[in-house]
Amino acid sequence: MSALVFFRLIFVVLAVVGISLLLPLFVALGLGEKQMILPFLLPMIFSVGLGLLFFFFGKKRSIKFSVRSVYAFVALTWILISFFGSIPLVASGFFPTFSDALFESVSGFSTTGATVLKSVEILPRSLNLWRCEMHWLGGMGVIALTVALLPLLGVDGFQLIKAESTGPEKGKITPKMANTAEVLWFLYFSLTVIHAILLKIFGMDWLDSISHAFSTMGTGGFSTRDASIAYYNSPAIEWVCTIFMFLSGVNFSLYFYLLSRRFDEVRRNSELKAYCLIFFSTTILITILLIAPCDGFFPALRIAAFQVASVITSTGYSTADYQLWHTAAQFLLFALFFTGASSGSTSGGFKIVRWCVLAKHAKNEMLRMLHPHGVFSLRLDGRSGRKELVSNVASFAFVYVLFVFVTAFFGTLARLDLFSAFATALSMVGNVGLSFGELGPGASFGFLPSALKFWYSFAMIAGRLELYNLLIFFLFEYWRR
């Protein structure tokens, strides 16, 4: 693939992100936030103009990605949109350093939700909307959003979607990948609209409801309020957010199967069963531990369900300081940092399907000890013969744990205490946003040194792209022809 064709595709994706600046730009114009007009307008004009130029450049012909160019395209695209997203933040004047703005932008697009700000309410409302909109764009994937346009450029988007999406298995739910992307984005958009309407009905204004719908469906966690969802002091809003966080943690392909009446695909999905089991069992256990301090079962259930949904889906909202909870309740929440929700969802983390594979494989190994001559196969989603998944998941687990430890080590170099460094490393790599210790609920990352912010930015992008897509560039074999 020629360099011109390669960058042509990248700038088209960047133009799609640039067009999304229209929403905060209109809000800035409508609310009279004059200081935000140019920070939104200029990068939008630049990206869209460049994208149009490259869109019409060259002949329309079928483009085949090599293995190397797929990884390079996805990685470079995510790095560029992260830099692009930071431009309005830097230009606004509310982010004192470039490292702060880049960290916030990466945290937005990667749906992590950690912030360098001590107060978000001092920001113009249009800028807060942009922060939340980055979650929404990054949740389903900016490349997936552009795949519907790629056939016009002669590109098969399946390889690109595979590199950007999450989970050990990636496939099409419709014959054409462009149609698959359209279906997933339609479902995503529809759930976002429903969520925003419900938030408006239960007390948010329209701008806050749209902003929080972006954050919730993207499982990001940015809020327009310093106290996050707790600001509204509304059990109804908390329950609505809990439900939609939970829905965002489900593989979006299953919603398509439900709508197309393929109920067997949903019923036998092993990951969905495990996800529901982990969510409801953890919620009940934490509820029991919180009954006394919350003065009753139902207040405890509401707080527990909200926080469990926030952590397991890596959304990162908080309505309570969970570091003041019973130690056992803190332990259960911390354990969820290791799980994540479903593959094919907008959530981060290790993904529950991988734990399902490892658990089933461990069971088979113990059965082999009892029956040395027996034949045992790994069954997932009602299908057997999935031996290749075991090596796939085991190697990913090794890389994931190693990368968390390296990230934790860098945290200790910046003088974070050991537990804070480890919890934050899990948070950055898993795109959780929440942490424990010095960077617990409500804490700002702004006091960290710039070098650590840059590393955390790298860790968040690597986590969003499931590590391999960035770490592969550190292999000598990648560069050798």
DOVO-958488 format. One record per residue (C-alpha): residue number from 0; residue in one letter; z, y, x. Coordinates in nm, 2 decimals, m for minus. Each point is the difference from the previous one (the first is absolute). Example, Ala and Ser with C-alpha at 12.3 -4.5 7.8 and 13.67 -1.06 7.14 Angstrom:
2
 seq type     c3     c2     c1
   0    a   0.78  m0.45   1.23
   1    s  m0.07   0.34   0.14
This chain:
481
 seq type     c3     c2     c1
   0    m   0.00   0.00   0.00
   1    s  m0.10   0.34   0.14
   2    a   0.27   0.27   0.05
   3    l  m0.18   0.23  m0.25
   4    v   0.01  m0.26  m0.28
   5    f   0.36  m0.08   0.09
   6    f   0.12   0.36  m0.03
   7    r  m0.22   0.06  m0.30
   8    l   0.21  m0.25  m0.19
   9    i   0.33   0.14   0.13
  10    f  m0.09   0.36  m0.11
  11    v  m0.10  m0.12  m0.34
  12    v   0.35  m0.15  m0.04
  13    l   0.15   0.32   0.13
  14    a  m0.20   0.20  m0.26
  15    v   0.15  m0.21  m0.28
  16    v   0.35   0.08   0.13
  17    g  m0.11   0.37   0.03
  18    i  m0.11   0.01  m0.37
  19    s   0.35  m0.11  m0.10
  20    l   0.12   0.34   0.13
  21    l  m0.15   0.15  m0.31
  22    l   0.31  m0.10  m0.21
  23    p   0.26   0.18   0.21
  24    l  m0.25   0.29   0.05
  25    f  m0.03   0.05  m0.37
  26    v   0.38  m0.01  m0.03
  27    a   0.04   0.26   0.27
  28    l  m0.25   0.22  m0.18
  29    g   0.17  m0.05  m0.34
  30    l   0.35   0.07   0.13
  31    g  m0.10   0.29   0.22
  32    e   0.10  m0.17   0.32
  33    k  m0.25   0.21   0.20
  34    q   0.14  m0.11   0.34
  35    m  m0.12  m0.36  m0.08
  36    i  m0.36   0.08  m0.10
  37    l  m0.16   0.01   0.34
  38    p   0.20  m0.30   0.14
  39    f  m0.15  m0.21  m0.28
  40    l  m0.34   0.17  m0.03
  41    l  m0.12   0.01   0.37
  42    p   0.06  m0.37   0.09
  43    m  m0.15  m0.10  m0.34
  44    i  m0.32   0.20   0.07
  45    f  m0.02  m0.13   0.36
  46    s   0.05  m0.37  m0.09
  47    v  m0.23   0.01  m0.31
  48    g  m0.27   0.19   0.18
  49    l   0.01  m0.23   0.30
  50    g   0.01  m0.30  m0.24
  51    l  m0.31   0.12  m0.19
  52    l  m0.18   0.07   0.32
  53    f   0.06  m0.35   0.13
  54    f  m0.06  m0.16  m0.34
  55    f  m0.36   0.12  m0.01
  56    f  m0.05  m0.06   0.37
  57    g  m0.21  m0.29   0.10
  58    k  m0.18  m0.27  m0.19
  59    k   0.16  m0.20  m0.27
  60    r   0.00  m0.35   0.13
  61    s   0.22  m0.30  m0.01
  62    i   0.28   0.04   0.26
  63    k   0.18  m0.30   0.14
  64    f   0.34   0.04   0.17
  65    s   0.08  m0.20   0.31
  66    v   0.35  m0.14   0.02
  67    r   0.10   0.27   0.25
  68    s  m0.15   0.29  m0.20
  69    v   0.19  m0.10  m0.31
  70    y   0.34   0.03   0.17
  71    a  m0.11   0.32   0.18
  72    f  m0.12   0.15  m0.33
  73    v   0.31  m0.07  m0.20
  74    a   0.24   0.11   0.28
  75    l  m0.19   0.32   0.09
  76    t  m0.03   0.09  m0.37
  77    w   0.37  m0.03  m0.06
  78    i   0.08   0.20   0.31
  79    l  m0.24   0.28  m0.10
  80    i   0.12   0.03  m0.36
  81    s   0.35   0.02   0.13
  82    f  m0.09   0.29   0.23
  83    f  m0.20   0.15  m0.29
  84    g   0.29  m0.03  m0.24
  85    s   0.22   0.19   0.24
  86    i  m0.23   0.31   0.01
  87    p   0.13   0.15  m0.33
  88    l   0.36  m0.08   0.11
  89    v  m0.04   0.18   0.34
  90    a  m0.19   0.29  m0.16
  91    s   0.27   0.05  m0.26
  92    g   0.25   0.11   0.26
  93    f   0.28  m0.23  m0.14
  94    f  m0.04  m0.26   0.28
  95    p   0.11   0.15   0.33
  96    t  m0.18  m0.24   0.23
  97    f  m0.32  m0.21   0.00
  98    s   0.21  m0.32   0.04
  99    d   0.19   0.09  m0.32
 100    a  m0.32   0.05  m0.20
 101    l  m0.17  m0.31   0.14
 102    f   0.31  m0.21  m0.07
 103    e   0.01   0.13  m0.36
 104    s  m0.37  m0.06  m0.05
 105    v   0.02  m0.36   0.14
 106    s   0.31  m0.06  m0.21
 107    g  m0.20   0.11  m0.30
 108    f  m0.32  m0.20   0.04
 109    s   0.18  m0.31   0.13
 110    t   0.23   0.03  m0.31
 111    t   0.31  m0.01   0.21
 112    g   0.17   0.31  m0.15
 113    a   0.22   0.10   0.29
 114    t   0.01   0.38   0.05
 115    v   0.08   0.25   0.27
 116    l   0.11   0.26  m0.26
 117    k   0.36   0.08  m0.08
 118    s  m0.11   0.15  m0.33
 119    v  m0.32  m0.06  m0.19
 120    e   0.07   0.25  m0.27
 121    i  m0.07   0.29   0.23
 122    l  m0.36  m0.11   0.02
 123    p  m0.27   0.14  m0.23
 124    r  m0.06  m0.23  m0.29
 125    s  m0.36  m0.05   0.09
 126    l   0.10  m0.13   0.35
 127    n   0.25  m0.24  m0.15
 128    l  m0.28  m0.13  m0.23
 129    w  m0.21  m0.06   0.31
 130    r   0.28  m0.19   0.17
 131    c   0.02  m0.23  m0.30
 132    e  m0.37  m0.03  m0.05
 133    m  m0.03  m0.13   0.36
 134    h   0.22  m0.29  m0.12
 135    w  m0.24  m0.07  m0.28
 136    l  m0.31   0.00   0.21
 137    g   0.16  m0.22   0.27
 138    g   0.16  m0.24  m0.25
 139    m  m0.32  m0.17  m0.12
 140    g  m0.19   0.10   0.32
 141    v  m0.23   0.29   0.08
 142    i  m0.27  m0.24   0.12
 143    a   0.03  m0.20  m0.32
 144    l  m0.05   0.33  m0.19
 145    t  m0.32   0.06   0.19
 146    v  m0.14  m0.35  m0.02
 147    a  m0.16   0.08  m0.34
 148    l  m0.21   0.26   0.19
 149    l  m0.08  m0.22   0.30
 150    p  m0.28  m0.20  m0.17
 151    l  m0.18   0.33  m0.01
 152    l   0.02   0.00   0.37
 153    g  m0.11  m0.36   0.04
 154    v   0.34  m0.14   0.09
 155    d   0.17  m0.32  m0.11
 156    g   0.36   0.11  m0.06
 157    f   0.16  m0.35   0.00
 158    q   0.08   0.01   0.38
 159    l   0.15   0.34  m0.03
 160    i   0.21  m0.08  m0.30
 161    k   0.13  m0.31   0.18
 162    a   0.11   0.21   0.30
 163    e   0.17   0.26  m0.21
 164    s   0.17  m0.21  m0.27
 165    t   0.33  m0.19   0.04
 166    g   0.09  m0.37  m0.01
 167    p  m0.11  m0.31   0.18
 168    e  m0.28  m0.08  m0.25
 169    k  m0.25   0.25  m0.12
 170    g  m0.29  m0.06  m0.24
 171    k  m0.21   0.14  m0.27
 172    i   0.10  m0.01  m0.37
 173    t  m0.36   0.09  m0.10
 174    p  m0.32  m0.11   0.17
 175    k  m0.07   0.33   0.17
 176    m   0.27   0.18   0.21
 177    a  m0.10   0.34  m0.13
 178    n   0.07  m0.12  m0.36
 179    t   0.33  m0.15   0.12
 180    a   0.10   0.34   0.15
 181    e  m0.10   0.17  m0.32
 182    v   0.21  m0.24  m0.21
 183    l   0.31   0.04   0.22
 184    w  m0.02   0.38   0.01
 185    f  m0.05   0.01  m0.38
 186    l   0.31  m0.20  m0.05
 187    y   0.19   0.21   0.25
 188    f  m0.12   0.32  m0.16
 189    s   0.08  m0.12  m0.35
 190    l   0.36  m0.10   0.09
 191    t   0.05   0.33   0.18
 192    v  m0.11   0.20  m0.31
 193    i   0.23  m0.21  m0.23
 194    h   0.29   0.05   0.24
 195    a  m0.06   0.38   0.02
 196    i  m0.01   0.03  m0.38
 197    l   0.33  m0.19  m0.04
 198    l   0.17   0.21   0.26
 199    k  m0.12   0.31  m0.19
 200    i   0.13  m0.14  m0.32
 201    f   0.34  m0.06   0.15
 202    g   0.06   0.34   0.14
 203    m  m0.21   0.08   0.31
 204    d  m0.25   0.29   0.00
 205    w  m0.36  m0.10   0.05
 206    l  m0.02   0.08   0.36
 207    d   0.31  m0.20   0.09
 208    s  m0.11  m0.29  m0.22
 209    i  m0.34  m0.02   0.17
 210    s   0.16   0.04   0.35
 211    h   0.25  m0.28  m0.07
 212    a  m0.26  m0.22  m0.16
 213    f  m0.20   0.03   0.32
 214    s   0.30  m0.09   0.21
 215    t   0.12  m0.28  m0.22
 216    m  m0.34  m0.18  m0.04
 217    g  m0.07   0.05   0.36
 218    t   0.35  m0.14   0.08
 219    g   0.05   0.30   0.23
 220    g   0.32   0.18  m0.10
 221    f  m0.07   0.36   0.07
 222    s   0.16   0.22  m0.27
 223    t  m0.03   0.36  m0.10
 224    r   0.38   0.02  m0.02
 225    d   0.27  m0.02   0.27
 226    a   0.20  m0.25  m0.21
 227    s  m0.31  m0.21  m0.07
 228    i   0.01  m0.16  m0.35
 229    a   0.37   0.06  m0.02
 230    y  m0.08   0.37  m0.05
 231    y  m0.10  m0.06  m0.36
 232    n   0.32  m0.18  m0.10
 233    s  m0.20  m0.21  m0.25
 234    p   0.05  m0.37  m0.05
 235    a  m0.33  m0.01  m0.18
 236    i  m0.19   0.14   0.30
 237    e   0.18  m0.24   0.23
 238    w  m0.09  m0.30  m0.21
 239    v  m0.37   0.12  m0.03
 240    c  m0.02   0.03   0.38
 241    t   0.17  m0.33   0.05
 242    i  m0.25  m0.18  m0.23
 243    f  m0.30   0.17   0.17
 244    m   0.13  m0.07   0.35
 245    f   0.03  m0.36  m0.10
 246    l  m0.35   0.00  m0.14
 247    s  m0.13   0.16   0.32
 248    g   0.14  m0.29   0.20
 249    v  m0.21  m0.25  m0.19
 250    n  m0.34  m0.11   0.14
 251    f  m0.24   0.22  m0.19
 252    s  m0.25  m0.29  m0.03
 253    l   0.24  m0.16  m0.24
 254    y  m0.04   0.29  m0.24
 255    f  m0.37  m0.06   0.00
 256    y   0.06  m0.37  m0.08
 257    l   0.22   0.10  m0.28
 258    l  m0.26   0.23  m0.15
 259    s  m0.27  m0.26   0.04
 260    r   0.23  m0.26  m0.17
 261    r   0.02  m0.22   0.31
 262    f   0.36  m0.07  m0.06
 263    d   0.01  m0.32   0.21
 264    e  m0.06   0.21   0.31
 265    v   0.31   0.21  m0.08
 266    r   0.21  m0.29  m0.11
 267    r  m0.04  m0.21   0.32
 268    n   0.03   0.29   0.24
 269    s   0.27  m0.10   0.24
 270    e   0.06   0.35   0.14
 271    l   0.05   0.15  m0.34
 272    k   0.26  m0.26  m0.08
 273    a   0.19   0.06   0.32
 274    y  m0.03   0.38  m0.04
 275    c   0.16  m0.02  m0.35
 276    l   0.27  m0.24   0.12
 277    i   0.09   0.22   0.30
 278    f   0.00   0.32  m0.20
 279    f   0.20  m0.12  m0.30
 280    s   0.25  m0.20   0.20
 281    t   0.07   0.28   0.25
 282    t   0.03   0.25  m0.29
 283    i   0.26  m0.22  m0.18
 284    l   0.21  m0.06   0.31
 285    i   0.01   0.37   0.09
 286    t   0.08   0.09  m0.36
 287    i   0.30  m0.22   0.01
 288    l   0.12   0.16   0.32
 289    l  m0.05   0.35  m0.15
 290    i   0.16  m0.05  m0.34
 291    a   0.34   0.14   0.11
 292    p  m0.12   0.31   0.18
 293    c  m0.26   0.08  m0.26
 294    d   0.24  m0.04  m0.30
 295    g  m0.19  m0.26  m0.19
 296    f  m0.28  m0.26   0.01
 297    f  m0.29   0.20  m0.13
 298    p   0.04   0.30   0.24
 299    a   0.04  m0.25   0.28
 300    l  m0.31  m0.19  m0.12
 301    r  m0.21   0.32  m0.01
 302    i   0.10   0.11   0.35
 303    a  m0.04  m0.35   0.15
 304    a  m0.34  m0.06  m0.16
 305    f  m0.13   0.34   0.11
 306    q   0.11  m0.04   0.36
 307    v  m0.11  m0.36   0.03
 308    a  m0.35   0.09  m0.14
 309    s  m0.01   0.29   0.24
 310    v   0.08  m0.21   0.31
 311    i  m0.19  m0.32  m0.08
 312    t  m0.32   0.20  m0.08
 313    s   0.06   0.23   0.30
 314    t  m0.01   0.30  m0.23
 315    g   0.30   0.18   0.15
 316    y   0.15   0.19  m0.29
 317    s   0.38   0.01  m0.02
 318    t   0.23   0.10  m0.28
 319    a   0.32  m0.09   0.18
 320    d   0.14  m0.01   0.35
 321    y  m0.01  m0.38   0.04
 322    q   0.19   0.03   0.33
 323    l   0.31   0.06  m0.21
 324    w  m0.05  m0.33  m0.19
 325    h   0.18  m0.32   0.05
 326    t  m0.11  m0.15   0.34
 327    a  m0.14  m0.31  m0.18
 328    a  m0.22   0.23  m0.21
 329    q  m0.12   0.18   0.31
 330    f  m0.08  m0.34   0.16
 331    l  m0.22  m0.10  m0.30
 332    l  m0.19   0.33   0.02
 333    f  m0.05  m0.03   0.37
 334    a  m0.13  m0.36  m0.04
 335    l  m0.28   0.14  m0.22
 336    f  m0.12   0.20   0.30
 337    f  m0.12  m0.33   0.13
 338    t  m0.19  m0.11  m0.31
 339    g  m0.23   0.26  m0.15
 340    a  m0.16  m0.07  m0.33
 341    s  m0.34  m0.16  m0.08
 342    s  m0.32  m0.01   0.21
 343    g  m0.27   0.19  m0.17
 344    s   0.25   0.26  m0.13
 345    t   0.06   0.35   0.12
 346    s   0.33  m0.10   0.16
 347    g   0.07  m0.05   0.37
 348    g   0.21  m0.25   0.18
 349    f  m0.05  m0.36   0.12
 350    k  m0.12  m0.11  m0.35
 351    i   0.17  m0.27  m0.20
 352    v  m0.30  m0.24   0.01
 353    r   0.06  m0.05   0.37
 354    w   0.36  m0.10  m0.06
 355    c  m0.12  m0.24  m0.26
 356    v  m0.23  m0.16   0.26
 357    l   0.27  m0.02   0.26
 358    a   0.25  m0.15  m0.25
 359    k  m0.24  m0.26  m0.13
 360    h  m0.09  m0.09   0.36
 361    a   0.36  m0.04   0.10
 362    k   0.06  m0.22  m0.30
 363    n  m0.29  m0.22   0.10
 364    e   0.13  m0.03   0.36
 365    m   0.34  m0.12  m0.13
 366    l  m0.18  m0.25  m0.23
 367    r  m0.19  m0.13   0.31
 368    m   0.33  m0.06   0.17
 369    l   0.11  m0.22  m0.29
 370    h  m0.34  m0.17  m0.04
 371    p  m0.18   0.00   0.34
 372    h  m0.31  m0.17  m0.14
 373    g  m0.03   0.21  m0.31
 374    v  m0.28   0.25  m0.07
 375    f   0.12   0.34  m0.12
 376    s  m0.23   0.29  m0.07
 377    l   0.09   0.36  m0.07
 378    r  m0.06   0.10  m0.36
 379    l  m0.04   0.36  m0.09
 380    d  m0.11   0.13  m0.35
 381    g  m0.03  m0.36  m0.11
 382    r  m0.25  m0.08   0.28
 383    s   0.06  m0.23   0.29
 384    g  m0.15  m0.02   0.35
 385    r   0.09   0.35   0.13
 386    k   0.08  m0.10   0.36
 387    e  m0.18   0.30   0.15
 388    l   0.24   0.23  m0.18
 389    v   0.30  m0.13   0.20
 390    s  m0.14   0.10   0.34
 391    n  m0.13   0.33  m0.15
 392    v   0.35   0.09  m0.13
 393    a   0.19  m0.13   0.30
 394    s  m0.20   0.21   0.24
 395    f   0.03   0.31  m0.22
 396    a   0.38  m0.06  m0.02
 397    f   0.02  m0.01   0.38
 398    v  m0.19   0.32   0.04
 399    y   0.19   0.17  m0.28
 400    v   0.34  m0.08   0.14
 401    l  m0.11   0.09   0.35
 402    f  m0.13   0.34  m0.11
 403    v   0.32   0.07  m0.20
 404    f   0.20  m0.07   0.32
 405    v  m0.22   0.23   0.21
 406    t   0.03   0.28  m0.26
 407    a   0.38  m0.05  m0.01
 408    f   0.02   0.03   0.38
 409    f  m0.19   0.33  m0.01
 410    g   0.25   0.11  m0.26
 411    t   0.29  m0.08   0.23
 412    l  m0.16   0.20   0.28
 413    a   0.02   0.30  m0.23
 414    r   0.38  m0.07  m0.03
 415    l   0.00  m0.15  m0.35
 416    d   0.28  m0.25  m0.04
 417    l  m0.10  m0.36   0.01
 418    f   0.01  m0.07  m0.37
 419    s  m0.17   0.33  m0.09
 420    a  m0.28  m0.07   0.25
 421    f  m0.05  m0.36  m0.13
 422    a   0.01   0.10  m0.37
 423    t  m0.24   0.29   0.06
 424    a  m0.24  m0.22   0.19
 425    l  m0.01  m0.24  m0.30
 426    s  m0.05   0.30  m0.22
 427    m  m0.29   0.15   0.21
 428    v  m0.19  m0.33   0.05
 429    g   0.06  m0.11  m0.36
 430    n  m0.08   0.34  m0.14
 431    v   0.33   0.00  m0.19
 432    g   0.11   0.36   0.07
 433    l   0.37  m0.06  m0.07
 434    s   0.23  m0.10   0.28
 435    f   0.37  m0.04   0.10
 436    g   0.23   0.17   0.23
 437    e  m0.10   0.34   0.14
 438    l  m0.32  m0.01  m0.20
 439    g   0.14  m0.12  m0.33
 440    p  m0.08   0.12  m0.35
 441    g  m0.09   0.37  m0.01
 442    a  m0.01   0.04   0.38
 443    s  m0.27   0.20   0.18
 444    f  m0.20  m0.14   0.29
 445    g  m0.05   0.36   0.13
 446    f   0.27  m0.02   0.27
 447    l  m0.17  m0.28   0.18
 448    p  m0.19   0.08   0.32
 449    s  m0.37   0.05  m0.03
 450    a  m0.08  m0.31   0.21
 451    l   0.19  m0.22  m0.24
 452    k  m0.18   0.16  m0.30
 453    f  m0.33  m0.08   0.16
 454    w   0.10  m0.36   0.05
 455    y   0.13  m0.03  m0.35
 456    s  m0.33   0.14  m0.12
 457    f  m0.18  m0.27   0.19
 458    a   0.24  m0.26  m0.14
 459    m  m0.06   0.12  m0.36
 460    i  m0.38  m0.02   0.03
 461    a   0.03  m0.34   0.18
 462    g   0.23  m0.13  m0.28
 463    r  m0.24   0.13  m0.27
 464    l  m0.29  m0.18   0.16
 465    e   0.21  m0.31   0.06
 466    l   0.03   0.04   0.38
 467    y  m0.30  m0.20   0.12
 468    n  m0.25   0.27  m0.09
 469    l   0.16   0.24   0.25
 470    l   0.16  m0.23   0.26
 471    i  m0.33  m0.18   0.05
 472    f  m0.12   0.30   0.20
 473    f   0.26  m0.08   0.27
 474    l  m0.17  m0.33   0.07
 475    f  m0.22  m0.01   0.31
 476    e  m0.23  m0.24  m0.18
 477    y  m0.08   0.26  m0.27
 478    w  m0.16   0.23   0.26
 479    r  m0.18  m0.28   0.19
 480    r  m0.35  m0.07  m0.11
